[in-house]
Amino acid sequence: MADKLLAGAREAIIAKVRTSLGVRGDEPGRRGLVQSRLRNPSRNLIPERANKPKPEQLKLFQSMLEKTGAKVRRLRSLKALPEAIASLLRENNLPMRLRAGNDAIFDELRAQPGILEVLSGPAEADDVSGLTHAAAGAAETGTLFLLSGPENPSTLNFLPENHVAVILAADIVGSYEECWAKIRERFGAGNMPRTVNLISGPSRTADIEQTIVTGAHGPKNLTVLLVGS
Amino acid sequence: MQPTSLNFKENASRALHDTQLQRALGNVKTGFIVSRAAARAALPEFDELRAAAAEIKNHVLENLDIYLEEYERRVLESGGHVHWARDAAEASQIILKICQDAGAKTVTKGKSMVSEEIGLNAALEAAGIAPVETDLGEYIIQIRHEAPSHIIAPAVHLNRDQIEKDFRDLHRSLSPERDLSQIGELVSEARTMLRQKFLAADVGITGANFLIAETGSSVIVTNEGNGDLTQLLPRTHIVIASIEKLVPTLEDTSTIIRVLARSGTGQEITSYTTFSTGPRQEGDPDGPDAYHVVLVDNGRSAMLGSEFQDMLRCIRCGACMNHCPVYTAVGGHSYGWVYPGPMGAVLTPQLIGIHEGAHLPNASTFCGRCQSVCPMMIPLPKMMRHWRERDFEQKSSASLPKLALHAWALFATRPVLYRFAANSAARVLSFLGGRKRRFSSLPLARAWTKYRDLPAPAPRTFQSLWQERERKRMRHGR
């Protein structure tokens, strides 16, 4: 019943759009213009602050994140990752256990049993800490780009109360547009992983009396481990 | 929801005497305005970005038929479903059917204004499905059975003690002795209560800030993370979005994102901006198995090509209401429907009819602040004037404003008559004004004198003073 009733809706809406705009829809000029814009995405104005040499870019990335209440720790290399995570959990009185996907960046961590326990798979309701690896970062606002998949399940970014995100300095660029370029390179133009999370701070709300409180529904604590220089 | 926009005057006068509401509205006047100004100052290109963002949307609107087709194609290619709804009833019907087919009992929801517009919760409840609003502000107003009073801060009309009482009434399973005096404790309690709902939900419904034609993605811009838990945990994700949410590419989306949060909350960017494309892909350990997009027209297509087309650029940041002297005095509920403030004054008459919404375009001082802060440079005052004109045209020729204007025109087009009338009126009123030189009550002007005195005019009109000055000048030969 419902399907039959609604069958004409698509055509009716598109027809109404065309009538209102005074167009037919088969004009080659218009369709060509749209298709070429979609096939060759071009950049609009990019703020000057995204255009900095690497050391300053990393500083901007860090300070933008810290302004939102996120913590940033700099690591010399990936070798320092297991100890950095262990001391982070220890200092915050958290269980020496966290969950991560099968991203190769965490192989070293898993190969060193005894320091901490690394669980696998998507997040579960009682996980206290989640660990993911950001594919890219935009310095302009201190924004991490995290991609869904078995390497880094998206639920790990949201369900546990503590989120630890690892990013390599080499993957930090100035603008959002440069991050999209990296993702297009990896997945092919027009294709996306199921979920792309741009994360720029811990979960927060100001819904009661405009007072900012962190830890609304997502992680109360976001710690970014920035590896390399 | 049943509009009460016809009662704007009564709503507003009640709001002005509501001390709780006035206390809560004080937060809007400081918080949002100060942070927006700071965010704007920190980005020198801000105004250029606004122009670029408006340009993108203009291009989309001019080619909306093609963008809708291209977007639909990409969603289907990524394994999602696209549904089209001409109006509110169709949209609710489609969503209800998807929920029923999924065997849903509980549905979690991220914040969506179009869901408020179509009255989705009532439709789901009527069919025995429990919708749970998960955005903190929306959760609070849902348990109070209220409508949102602001498009990005739905519970901005409330104070913490009111919310504490609601939580105590509703969350009976928790200890009555618990301390809820701090805002952090209220947030934490909502987090605990809603956590169970996220995990139990069969379907998650979110809105969309953008629909991207290049990739077939829907985008949500949030701070709490509730939208992400809503769309990641259940087996079915439904996106409800109106047709003007289309943007061409990831680059275009990025440009508009740069002005969105800065204009609304005054953040550089929100904590979370999430791009969702289709259902979970091969090998994905989480994410929904089914992805549905419901495209809602509900009056938008009729705005294209009209004097209201520019309104379709709106990205729902809330800056216009935050800066509006009328909104910040009377609050969102006075407007009587889903969309308040200047954007609501333009949108509501379109969506529920000019008869119902006629008061709203008049609830403006025409100060122009809404337009000056709008990230999409929408000429809101101009469009409110268009509605006033339409309303005026539709009024019968015997209506009081029309009769009064005809009377005025009778004098204004006859200079001799006008001068005579103006001079006599000035002399009489000036005399009657007495030594105080003002009236505390005056027949025919009670609406004015009820609240303030009317100053008495000068005994002579400007025209007569000017003529005398000219005469003197001629006499002195200058």
Interface residues (C-beta under 8 A of the other chain):
Chain A: A2 L5 L6 A9 R10 A12 I13 I14 K16 V17 R18 S20 L21 G22 V23 G25 R30 R31 L33 V34 Q35 R37 L38 P41 S42 R43 N44 L45 P47 E48 R49 M64 K67 T68 G101 G121 P122 A123 A125 T141 G142 T143 S148 G149 P150 P153 S154 T155 N157 F158 L159 S175 Y176 E177 W180 G190 N191 M192 P193 R194 T195 V196 N197 L198 I199 S200 G201 P202 S203 R204 T205 A206 D207 I208 E209 Q210 T211 V213 G215 A216 H217 G218 P219
Chain B: A24 N27 V28 T30 G31 F32 L43 P44 E45 E48 L49 A52 I56 H59 E62 N63 L64 D65 I66 Y67 L68 E69 E70 R74 S78 H83 W84 A85 R86 E90 Q93 I94 K97 T134 D135 L136 G137 I140 A153 P154 A155 V156 L158 N159 R160 I163 I183 G184 L186 V187 S188 A190 R191 L194 R195 F198 L199 A213 E214 T215 S217 N223 E224 G225 N226 D228 L229 L232 L233 I243 P248 T249 L250 E251 D252 S254 T255 I257 R258 T265 Q267 E268 I269 T270 S271 Y272 T273 T274 F275 S276 T277 G278 P279 R280 Q281 G283 D284 P285 D286 G287 L295 D297 S301 A302 M303 L304 G305 S306
